[in-house]
Amino acid sequence: MAEEPTDGLAERLARVQGEIADAARAAGRDPEELTTIVVTKFHPTSLVRELHALGVRDVGENRHQDAEPKAAELDDLGLRWHFVGQLQSKKARAVRRYAFAVHSIDRESVVRGLASEEGPALPVFVQVDLTGDPGRGGVALDDVEPLVEHVAAAPGLELLGLMTVAPLGADPRRAFASVREAGERIRRIAPDARSLSMGMSGDFREAIAEGATHLRIGTAITGNRPQPG
Ligand SMILES: *Cc1c(COP(=O)(O)O)cnc(C)c1O
């Protein structure tokens, strides 16, 4: 089945990659230390194939019911699937089968669901919520350390660090700074947890300035998302 190439995809990808490199250098950082994850949620597998042909290897999805069939259909590409959405503990084991990393640990039950005595360790992030809205996913800043202790004690999980989404209407730079500081505090518990998954289409420059290591960028690269199915 021939699919139409997505208008402007290569140009948008190149532009965003250039902007990321500029923001890194402006912050005195090496662009090579940044991982850019292209969030492909709601987009068809044809777009993910196009991204792969353009050199993208890290992709992100936020719903298990979408991510699982996409990862299966694109198994031949060897992509790294990053799970970035809210995770139900009863789906955790299934996510573990295809996910390269899970960015959205926010509860002890999810830690238990993802933990495993077998196979290589799964890289994970603890998600921090800065909105105070329990529906958004993430743990409040004050509750980060107890959750990190659970992750550090769980078999089969490798804690990379913290993840966040900047709250709408707030200054993203300040939001990211608060998560960077929390990231420094958790090193007492998990000395190797040095990564920060933060920065999306509208705020990746601020995230890079505050030490982000993993950017999760959707629309700035993919264009507008189709409506969720
Ligand atoms: C959709 C999504 C993104 C990407 O958002 P854009 O604004 O399209 O860049 C990043 N992180 C999470 C958790 C998301 O759900």
The ligand as an ORCA input file, in Angstrom:
! r2SCAN-3c Opt
* xyz 0 1
  C       2.079     14.345     23.468
  C       3.175     14.360     24.459
  C       4.395     15.008     24.179
  C       4.653     15.783     22.915
  O       3.891     16.956     22.897
  P       4.062     18.077     21.761
  O       3.518     19.301     22.386
  O       3.268     17.602     20.594
  O       5.500     18.190     21.452
  C       5.394     14.940     25.142
  N       5.212     14.294     26.309
  C       4.063     13.663     26.616
  C       3.934     12.978     27.926
  C       3.014     13.684     25.698
  O       1.870     13.058     26.017
*
